[in-house]
């Protein structure tokens, strides 16, 4: 196993100084720091969980001597992983825990590195790209080549096209597949709700399409989990070897890891004395498991509670505590400044004034300091919606019609321009160079394959061997291509401006000429420009974020998902729809559903789609330090006005204001 040094007051003070003057003397904090056995940590928003995790790594690094075994830190997203790495990168001893024999990375990276990719290599299957959006775009482009699928999509009586294309876009490999040839012809796929079975012509065509995608080296992230399960079942000793390699495994943001990935980690590490320590906030479970038997992290009865929040004070803490619907928790707000809370009431004719009214509240609070404040307006749903039934606000677009979500170009995620846009955004956001390089390599390898090029020994060109393959053709070629990528994609505007893109293509494509006979149209389509808005290049964090300007105040717009993990100065949560399906019990308007309990009007528990709405609203209202706003229809606020006023909320009635102006 491993040992933790005794937590003396002097050592805790040292840790605090090393991590920016933090205080780690709270009983729950020291409990976690000293833990050498499995545990769960239920952490309130803004409690400093990530810094506490970094403190534990700094503590471990003081006496971790073995070079054969390491600490494994797993997160769900690259953002969470980067946050941990940034905290320990400057530490004199903890920095070494980011390299061998240790592991710090996402759950996807862990599964790929230690299980899926080695197994996949043993099968002789190539890897071109692992990306859900790119897979969906290419699969939807290919499926008309299967007559059965094309006929079903075109049969207007069946009205099956939308469901069929959903099955195709989400075509996951089943761990029970039987075709293990290097060039599989048919592969068992995971059957989704309502999907036609393998015994039908449709099912057989889907399995054939999946095999086609695998032969091209295109995978979904879930495919890697399926391959990892296959590896563990065929090689049971793998799990024991991983437990021996990593005696301590810390799962950060545990609420975000669910379904088969969570089951797999528990299968490997939740046994034989491994210290499997899971940190998170189950009340922020935004990512939902769409499997037949959903699996989520739930803190155990003996979990370590981190109840305090340094982000906000008691006003927001008390309100948010009533929304801890998944794991009851009384949050203690330690924020110094009292928060301003405002409720905006509107109707169909005044919804367009909501954002401006919130901007006025921000200016009243901060005055000339507004320009330096990070202020947001967010919604559960932020894409365009259909207009059916009686009017009600369904999306952020209803409040600001010019807003568009970033999902619009997913249908072209397989095209070269879209891949380079993604790389450019990551580069501008100061993401690790290795991530940016891999994205560029994915695009260049796809371009090389489109020209019929192959790697040594007639192997397919992939992101991992593309530069070697290019150098075999011409030693100067990799350098020439990289220089073009640097000048036109990373430092230039080629990914965002059509004229600049055409100039870039005029210089890049001749390096790969001549193209194979008959491939001209395919290459032209692959290299076509994808129109996408380039946001403010002066601020990398805002490249892909929509915003609206109110004089000196910038109001950033996005989904609630987009602000998860952030601390902001002010936020407005606008009423919108939570949609899980076409049934009446699969959709609701979030604030209408959630606020009666939040204001103490009712104690009804949340279930189904209502639980999803409560989770969204909880995440939204726990982001701000000083200003919290809620915007909902006046017609739905009758029972809330009294309790809100009693609890210190300011009411801004846009409907009444509009009526006064007419008089």
URVEN-V698611 format. One record per residue. N is the residue number from 1. RES is the residue in one small letter. PSI is psi in whole degrees, -180 to 180 (999 if undefined). OMEGA is omega in degrees with one decimal (NA if undefined). NEAR is the number of other C-alpha atoms within 10 Angstrom. Layout:
BEGIN
N/RES/PSI/OMEGA/NEAR, N/RES/PSI/OMEGA/NEAR
END
This chain:
BEGIN
1/x/-149/-179.9/12, 2/x/164/-176.8/16, 3/x/150/174.8/11, 4/x/132/177.7/16, 5/x/149/177.8/12, 6/x/133/-175.9/10, 7/x/78/177.1/15, 8/x/159/176.5/10, 9/x/-36/-179.4/11, 10/x/-42/-179.8/9, 11/x/-42/178.3/13, 12/x/-37/177.4/20, 13/x/-39/177.6/16, 14/x/-48/179.5/16, 15/x/-43/179.5/21, 16/x/-43/179.4/18, 17/x/-40/-177.7/12, 18/x/-23/-176.5/17, 19/x/39/170.4/18, 20/x/26/176.5/10, 21/x/31/179.8/11, 22/x/161/179.4/17, 23/x/119/-178.8/15, 24/x/32/-175.9/19, 25/x/-7/177.8/15, 26/x/144/-175.1/10, 27/x/-40/179.6/12, 28/x/-36/178.6/15, 29/x/-47/-179.7/21, 30/x/-32/175.8/15, 31/x/-47/179.2/13, 32/x/-44/-178.3/22, 33/x/-34/-176.3/21, 34/x/-10/-173.7/16, 35/x/130/172.4/14, 36/x/11/-179.9/18, 37/x/170/179.4/15, 38/x/145/178.0/17, 39/x/162/172.3/18, 40/x/144/177.3/23, 41/x/117/177.0/24, 42/x/107/-170.0/24, 43/x/124/176.8/25, 44/x/154/178.8/29, 45/x/136/175.8/30, 46/x/19/-176.7/24, 47/x/-8/-178.4/20, 48/x/29/-178.1/18, 49/x/-43/-177.4/22, 50/x/-39/177.2/20, 51/x/-37/177.2/19, 52/x/-41/177.0/22, 53/x/-44/178.0/21, 54/x/-37/178.3/23, 55/x/-38/178.7/25, 56/x/-40/178.3/20, 57/x/-40/177.3/24, 58/x/-37/178.1/23, 59/x/-46/-179.8/23, 60/x/-37/-175.2/21, 61/x/-17/-178.3/19, 62/x/-30/-177.0/13, 63/x/25/175.3/13, 64/x/106/-171.1/18, 65/x/-30/-175.6/11, 66/x/141/177.5/9, 67/x/6/-179.1/9, 68/x/-26/-177.2/11, 69/x/151/-174.3/20, 70/x/177/174.9/23, 71/x/135/-179.9/24, 72/x/116/178.7/21, 73/x/115/-175.0/26, 74/x/132/174.8/25, 75/x/171/-179.5/25, 76/x/-36/-175.1/21, 77/x/158/175.0/17, 78/x/-33/-179.8/17, 79/x/-44/179.5/13, 80/x/-40/178.1/17, 81/x/-45/-179.1/20, 82/x/-37/-179.9/17, 83/x/-42/178.1/13, 84/x/-46/-178.7/23, 85/x/-40/-179.6/18, 86/x/-35/-178.1/12, 87/x/-35/-176.1/20, 88/x/-9/-176.5/23, 89/x/-33/-177.1/16, 90/x/0/-179.2/12, 91/x/138/-173.8/17, 92/x/-29/-179.2/12, 93/x/-31/-176.0/17, 94/x/-22/-177.9/22, 95/x/-30/-178.0/17, 96/x/-12/178.5/16, 97/x/0/176.2/23, 98/x/-1/-178.8/20, 99/x/172/-177.1/11, 100/x/137/8.5/13, 101/x/14/-177.3/16, 102/x/169/177.0/18, 103/x/130/171.2/18, 104/x/117/-177.3/21, 105/x/-176/-179.8/20, 106/x/163/177.5/22, 107/x/-35/177.2/23, 108/x/-45/179.9/19, 109/x/-39/178.9/20, 110/x/-49/-178.8/18, 111/x/-44/-179.4/21, 112/x/-48/-172.8/19, 113/x/-42/-171.0/13, 114/x/-16/-175.0/14, 115/x/-62/-168.4/22, 116/x/-52/-175.0/24, 117/x/-41/174.6/20, 118/x/-41/178.7/15, 119/x/-43/179.9/20, 120/x/-40/177.6/20, 121/x/-39/177.9/12, 122/x/-31/176.7/11, 123/x/-18/-176.2/14, 124/x/15/178.9/13, 125/x/139/-180.0/20, 126/x/161/177.4/20, 127/x/116/175.7/20, 128/x/-46/-178.8/23, 129/x/138/174.0/23, 130/x/102/-174.9/17, 131/x/124/-176.8/15, 132/x/-44/-177.3/20, 133/x/-44/179.8/19, 134/x/-39/177.9/22, 135/x/-48/-177.9/25, 136/x/-44/-178.1/26, 137/x/-44/-178.2/19, 138/x/-40/179.3/19, 139/x/-41/178.4/22, 140/x/-30/175.9/16, 141/x/-34/-173.8/13, 142/x/-32/-164.3/15, 143/x/-28/176.5/19, 144/x/-15/176.4/15, 145/x/-11/174.0/10, 146/x/111/-173.5/14, 147/x/-40/-179.0/12, 148/x/-47/-178.2/16, 149/x/-40/179.8/22, 150/x/-42/-180.0/15, 151/x/-42/179.0/12, 152/x/-40/-179.9/17, 153/x/-33/-176.3/19, 154/x/-8/-179.5/13, 155/x/102/-174.8/11, 156/x/-26/179.5/10, 157/x/-37/-178.3/7, 158/x/-27/-177.3/9, 159/x/47/-172.9/12, 160/x/-9/-170.2/14, 161/x/-46/-176.8/17, 162/x/-46/179.8/10, 163/x/-40/179.9/13, 164/x/-45/-178.9/21, 165/x/-27/173.5/17, 166/x/-43/176.6/15, 167/x/-42/-177.1/21, 168/x/-44/-178.8/22, 169/x/-29/-176.2/20, 170/x/35/-173.1/19, 171/x/97/-177.0/27, 172/x/143/174.8/25, 173/x/139/175.5/25, 174/x/134/-179.0/19, 175/x/-18/-178.5/20, 176/x/16/-178.3/14, 177/x/150/-175.1/16, 178/x/-21/-179.6/11, 179/x/105/-176.7/13, 180/x/20/176.1/15, 181/x/158/177.7/11, 182/x/-27/177.0/15, 183/x/75/-174.5/16, 184/x/145/-179.6/18, 185/x/-25/177.8/16, 186/x/136/-176.5/21, 187/x/130/179.2/24, 188/x/135/-179.7/22, 189/x/155/177.9/24, 190/x/128/-177.8/23, 191/x/121/178.5/18, 192/x/169/-179.0/16, 193/x/124/178.1/10, 194/x/-9/-176.8/9, 195/x/138/-178.7/14, 196/x/142/-172.5/16, 197/x/172/-176.0/15, 198/x/-21/-178.6/16, 199/x/-13/-179.2/8, 200/x/162/177.5/10, 201/x/-37/177.7/13, 202/x/-46/179.5/19, 203/x/-41/178.8/19, 204/x/-39/179.2/20, 205/x/-39/177.5/18, 206/x/-40/178.8/27, 207/x/-35/176.6/23, 208/x/-40/178.0/19, 209/x/-41/178.7/23, 210/x/-43/178.6/26, 211/x/-37/177.3/22, 212/x/-42/179.7/19, 213/x/-40/178.8/19, 214/x/-41/178.3/24, 215/x/-29/177.3/18, 216/x/-1/178.4/17, 217/x/24/-178.2/18, 218/x/126/-174.2/23, 219/x/156/167.4/24, 220/x/159/179.1/22, 221/x/-36/-179.9/17, 222/x/-26/177.0/21, 223/x/-37/-179.9/22, 224/x/-37/177.7/25, 225/x/-40/178.0/24, 226/x/-42/178.1/22, 227/x/-35/177.8/24, 228/x/-44/176.6/25, 229/x/-42/179.8/23, 230/x/-43/179.5/19, 231/x/-42/-179.1/21, 232/x/-38/-178.3/18, 233/x/-34/179.7/13, 234/x/-21/-178.3/11, 235/x/75/-175.2/10, 236/x/-26/-178.5/11, 237/x/-16/-179.6/10, 238/x/-43/-178.1/16, 239/x/-44/179.5/20, 240/x/-37/179.3/14, 241/x/-37/177.6/11, 242/x/-38/178.1/16, 243/x/-36/177.9/21, 244/x/-38/-179.3/18, 245/x/-38/-175.6/16, 246/x/89/178.8/24, 247/x/-20/176.8/21, 248/x/122/178.1/25, 249/x/122/179.7/22, 250/x/119/177.5/22, 251/x/106/-179.1/24, 252/x/153/-176.8/27, 253/x/50/-172.1/25, 254/x/-28/-178.0/27, 255/x/-19/-177.6/25, 256/x/-15/178.5/23, 257/x/121/-174.4/26, 258/x/-178/174.1/22, 259/x/-140/-174.5/18, 260/x/-32/177.9/19, 261/x/-43/178.7/21, 262/x/-44/178.9/18, 263/x/-40/-178.4/16, 264/x/-45/179.1/19, 265/x/-40/178.9/20, 266/x/-38/178.1/12, 267/x/-39/-177.1/13, 268/x/-45/-166.2/19, 269/x/-12/-175.2/23, 270/x/51/-179.9/17, 271/x/170/173.6/14, 272/x/31/171.5/11, 273/x/4/176.2/15, 274/x/136/177.1/20, 275/x/89/-179.6/22, 276/x/102/-173.2/24, 277/x/125/-172.9/22, 278/x/124/-178.4/24, 279/x/135/177.2/25, 280/x/-169/176.5/25, 281/x/102/-176.2/26, 282/x/-21/178.1/25, 283/x/-6/176.8/26, 284/x/33/-179.3/29, 285/x/80/-178.8/21, 286/x/-36/-178.8/17, 287/x/120/-173.1/13, 288/x/148/-178.8/15, 289/x/118/-179.1/15, 290/x/14/179.5/12, 291/x/169/-178.8/14, 292/x/-33/177.9/10, 293/x/85/-175.2/8, 294/x/143/178.3/11, 295/x/126/179.0/17, 296/x/154/172.9/19, 297/x/130/175.2/21, 298/x/122/179.8/18, 299/x/138/179.3/21, 300/x/168/-177.4/11, 301/x/-24/-179.4/7, 302/x/27/-176.5/9, 303/x/154/177.5/17, 304/x/119/-178.4/19, 305/x/129/169.9/20, 306/x/91/-168.4/25, 307/x/-15/-174.2/18, 308/x/152/176.3/22, 309/x/126/176.8/22, 310/x/-6/-176.4/16, 311/x/-43/-174.6/24, 312/x/170/-178.7/28, 313/x/-166/-173.8/21, 314/x/-27/-177.4/18, 315/x/-51/179.8/20, 316/x/-37/-178.9/26, 317/x/-44/-179.9/24, 318/x/-41/179.0/15, 319/x/-46/-177.9/21, 320/x/-33/-178.1/24, 321/x/-32/179.6/18, 322/x/-5/178.4/21, 323/x/12/176.8/28, 324/x/75/-168.7/21, 325/x/-25/-177.3/21, 326/x/-36/178.8/19, 327/x/104/-176.8/14, 328/x/131/-178.5/12, 329/x/132/175.0/19, 330/x/109/-175.7/18, 331/x/136/179.1/24, 332/x/114/-178.6/21, 333/x/123/-179.5/22, 334/x/6/179.7/16, 335/x/142/-174.2/20, 336/x/-43/-174.0/13, 337/x/135/176.7/12, 338/x/146/-177.6/14, 339/x/142/170.8/19, 340/x/135/-179.7/19, 341/x/132/-175.8/22, 342/x/139/175.8/21, 343/x/122/-179.7/23, 344/x/126/-178.9/25, 345/x/134/-175.8/23, 346/x/174/171.0/25, 347/x/-170/-175.1/19, 348/x/-36/-176.8/13, 349/x/-16/-176.4/10, 350/x/4/-178.0/17, 351/x/-30/-179.9/20, 352/x/-12/-179.2/15, 353/x/-2/-173.2/16, 354/x/-50/-176.0/23, 355/x/-41/178.4/21, 356/x/-39/179.1/14, 357/x/-38/177.7/15, 358/x/-38/177.0/27, 359/x/-37/177.5/24, 360/x/-39/178.1/13, 361/x/-39/178.8/17, 362/x/-42/179.2/25, 363/x/-37/178.9/18, 364/x/-32/-178.0/11, 365/x/-43/-171.0/14, 366/x/-12/178.7/14, 367/x/-129/-176.7/13, 368/x/-11/-179.8/11, 369/x/-1/-175.2/12, 370/x/-39/-174.1/19, 371/x/-21/-178.8/16, 372/x/3/-176.2/12, 373/x/146/178.0/15, 374/x/104/-172.4/16, 375/x/136/-173.6/24, 376/x/156/164.1/29, 377/x/126/-172.5/28, 378/x/160/178.9/25, 379/x/156/175.4/28, 380/x/-40/-179.8/28, 381/x/135/-176.1/26, 382/x/16/176.4/23, 383/x/170/178.1/19, 384/x/143/-178.7/16, 385/x/162/175.9/14, 386/x/155/-179.6/6, 387/x/92/-179.7/9, 388/x/143/176.3/7, 389/x/-167/-178.9/6, 390/x/152/-178.0/5, 391/x/137/169.2/9, 392/x/151/-179.1/16, 393/x/119/-177.5/20, 394/x/-24/-170.9/26, 395/x/164/174.2/24, 396/x/-27/179.0/29, 397/x/-30/178.8/20, 398/x/-27/-179.6/21, 399/x/-30/-179.9/21, 400/x/89/-172.5/17, 401/x/-22/-179.5/11, 402/x/-12/-177.0/11, 403/x/139/172.4/19, 404/x/138/179.0/18, 405/x/168/-179.0/18, 406/x/-6/-174.9/15, 407/x/-5/-172.7/10, 408/x/-27/-175.8/12, 409/x/12/179.9/14, 410/x/-30/179.5/15, 411/x/-13/179.5/18, 412/x/23/-175.6/20, 413/x/-17/179.5/22, 414/x/-6/-177.4/22, 415/x/153/-174.7/23, 416/x/-44/-177.3/23, 417/x/-43/-179.4/24, 418/x/-39/178.8/26, 419/x/-38/179.3/21, 420/x/-31/174.5/24, 421/x/-43/179.5/23, 422/x/-43/178.5/16, 423/x/-40/-179.4/25, 424/x/-41/178.6/26, 425/x/-44/179.4/23, 426/x/-40/178.9/20, 427/x/-45/-178.7/19, 428/x/-25/-179.9/18, 429/x/10/177.0/16, 430/x/35/175.1/11, 431/x/162/-177.9/15, 432/x/134/-178.9/12, 433/x/-32/-179.4/12, 434/x/-37/178.6/9, 435/x/-44/-179.4/14, 436/x/-44/-179.5/21, 437/x/-39/-179.6/14, 438/x/-39/178.3/15, 439/x/-42/177.6/20, 440/x/-40/-179.9/24, 441/x/-35/177.0/23, 442/x/-45/179.8/22, 443/x/-46/-178.3/23, 444/x/-38/178.1/25, 445/x/-37/176.8/25, 446/x/-40/178.4/22, 447/x/-41/178.4/20, 448/x/-42/179.0/22, 449/x/-37/178.2/18, 450/x/-26/177.8/17, 451/x/6/175.6/20, 452/x/13/-178.3/16, 453/x/152/177.6/20, 454/x/157/176.7/17, 455/x/-176/-179.6/19, 456/x/150/-179.0/11, 457/x/27/176.8/6, 458/x/27/176.9/8, 459/x/153/177.9/12, 460/x/147/176.6/22, 461/x/131/178.4/28, 462/x/176/178.4/24, 463/x/-24/-176.3/19, 464/x/-24/-178.0/14, 465/x/8/-171.3/15, 466/x/-40/-176.0/23, 467/x/-36/175.1/21, 468/x/-42/179.8/16, 469/x/-40/178.9/23, 470/x/-38/-179.1/23, 471/x/-29/177.1/13, 472/x/-27/177.6/14, 473/x/-40/-179.2/12, 474/x/122/-175.8/11, 475/x/-27/-178.0/13, 476/x/-9/-173.0/11, 477/x/-47/-179.6/18, 478/x/-41/-179.4/17, 479/x/-41/-179.9/14, 480/x/-42/-179.8/13, 481/x/-43/-179.6/18, 482/x/-39/179.6/16, 483/x/-40/177.6/12, 484/x/-41/179.1/17, 485/x/-42/179.0/20, 486/x/-49/-173.0/13, 487/x/-37/-172.0/13, 488/x/-32/-176.1/19, 489/x/-53/-175.3/24, 490/x/-41/-178.9/21, 491/x/-15/-177.3/13, 492/x/-165/-175.6/17, 493/x/17/-173.7/18, 494/x/-36/-177.5/24, 495/x/-15/-172.7/30, 496/x/-21/-175.3/22, 497/x/126/-173.7/16, 498/x/-41/179.7/16, 499/x/-42/178.4/12, 500/x/-34/178.3/16, 501/x/-43/-179.3/21, 502/x/-39/177.0/16, 503/x/-42/177.7/12, 504/x/-45/-179.7/20, 505/x/-36/179.1/16, 506/x/-26/179.1/11, 507/x/-30/-176.6/12, 508/x/-48/-172.1/16, 509/x/-38/177.8/17, 510/x/-24/178.5/10, 511/x/-18/-178.5/11, 512/x/1/-176.9/16, 513/x/159/0.0/10, 514/x/159/177.7/11, 515/x/154/179.7/16, 516/x/153/179.3/12, 517/x/128/178.3/8, 518/x/-1/-177.0/8, 519/x/1/-174.1/12, 520/x/-44/-177.9/14, 521/x/-41/-179.9/9, 522/x/-42/179.8/11, 523/x/-41/179.3/19, 524/x/-40/178.6/10, 525/x/-44/-179.2/11, 526/x/-33/-176.7/18, 527/x/13/-178.6/18, 528/x/156/-178.9/17, 529/x/140/176.6/21, 530/x/114/-179.1/20, 531/x/126/179.3/13, 532/x/138/-178.3/17, 533/x/132/172.6/15, 534/x/119/-179.6/17, 535/x/-172/-172.7/17, 536/x/110/-178.5/14, 537/x/-16/-180.0/13, 538/x/-20/-179.8/9, 539/x/96/-175.2/10, 540/x/-33/-178.3/16, 541/x/-16/-176.0/15, 542/x/14/-176.2/17, 543/x/-42/-175.0/18, 544/x/19/-177.3/19, 545/x/132/176.8/19, 546/x/153/-179.1/19, 547/x/162/177.3/20, 548/x/140/-174.4/17, 549/x/130/172.6/11, 550/x/92/-174.8/14, 551/x/-118/-177.4/10, 552/x/1/-179.4/14, 553/x/127/174.4/21, 554/x/119/178.5/18, 555/x/112/-178.9/24, 556/x/143/-175.2/17, 557/x/143/178.1/27, 558/x/-177/176.6/24, 559/x/164/175.0/21, 560/x/-35/176.6/23, 561/x/-35/-174.0/17, 562/x/-17/179.7/13, 563/x/2/179.1/18, 564/x/133/-179.5/16, 565/x/-6/-178.1/16, 566/x/154/164.9/13, 567/x/128/-178.6/17, 568/x/165/178.8/18, 569/x/-43/-178.9/20, 570/x/151/179.4/25, 571/x/143/172.8/30, 572/x/121/175.1/28, 573/x/115/-178.5/26, 574/x/146/-178.8/30, 575/x/131/178.0/27, 576/x/179/-174.2/27, 577/x/141/167.2/23, 578/x/119/-171.7/22, 579/x/118/178.6/20, 580/x/-7/-178.7/14, 581/x/-180/-175.0/10, 582/x/-14/179.6/8, 583/x/153/-179.1/8, 584/x/-30/-179.5/9, 585/x/7/-179.6/12, 586/x/12/179.7/13, 587/x/150/177.8/18, 588/x/166/171.6/20, 589/x/123/-165.0/22, 590/x/-56/-175.2/29, 591/x/-37/177.3/27, 592/x/-37/-178.4/17, 593/x/-37/-167.7/18, 594/x/-38/-169.5/26, 595/x/-32/177.1/23, 596/x/-40/177.6/17, 597/x/-38/-178.5/18, 598/x/-35/-178.9/24, 599/x/6/175.8/21, 600/x/14/178.7/14, 601/x/-32/179.8/13, 602/x/159/176.0/11, 603/x/18/-178.9/11, 604/x/131/178.3/10, 605/x/157/179.1/12, 606/x/136/175.8/18, 607/x/162/174.2/12, 608/x/-133/-178.3/11, 609/x/-26/176.3/20, 610/x/-35/177.1/22, 611/x/-39/175.9/19, 612/x/-42/178.7/28, 613/x/-44/-179.8/26, 614/x/-39/178.7/27, 615/x/-45/178.7/24, 616/x/-50/-177.0/28, 617/x/-40/178.4/27, 618/x/-46/179.3/24, 619/x/-44/-178.6/23, 620/x/-47/-173.4/31, 621/x/-11/179.6/23, 622/x/14/177.1/27, 623/x/-38/-168.0/26, 624/x/152/174.4/24, 625/x/-37/-168.9/24, 626/x/-23/-175.4/24, 627/x/121/178.4/25, 628/x/127/177.5/27, 629/x/147/173.5/25, 630/x/137/179.2/24, 631/x/122/179.6/23, 632/x/164/-179.2/24, 633/x/138/179.3/23, 634/x/-35/-178.5/18, 635/x/-23/-178.2/10, 636/x/2/-172.2/15, 637/x/4/-173.3/20, 638/x/-47/-176.7/9, 639/x/-8/-175.1/13, 640/x/-22/-172.5/18, 641/x/-46/-180.0/18, 642/x/-56/179.4/13, 643/x/-39/-179.8/15, 644/x/-44/179.1/20, 645/x/-43/179.4/13, 646/x/-32/-177.9/10, 647/x/5/172.8/13, 648/x/13/178.8/12, 649/x/142/173.3/18, 650/x/134/179.0/16, 651/x/130/174.7/16, 652/x/107/-175.1/18, 653/x/95/-178.9/17, 654/x/-28/178.7/21, 655/x/-48/179.1/19, 656/x/-39/178.6/13, 657/x/-41/179.4/12, 658/x/-39/179.5/14, 659/x/-39/178.9/9, 660/x/-37/-179.7/9, 661/x/-29/-179.2/7, 662/x/-23/-175.8/6, 663/x/999/NA/5
END
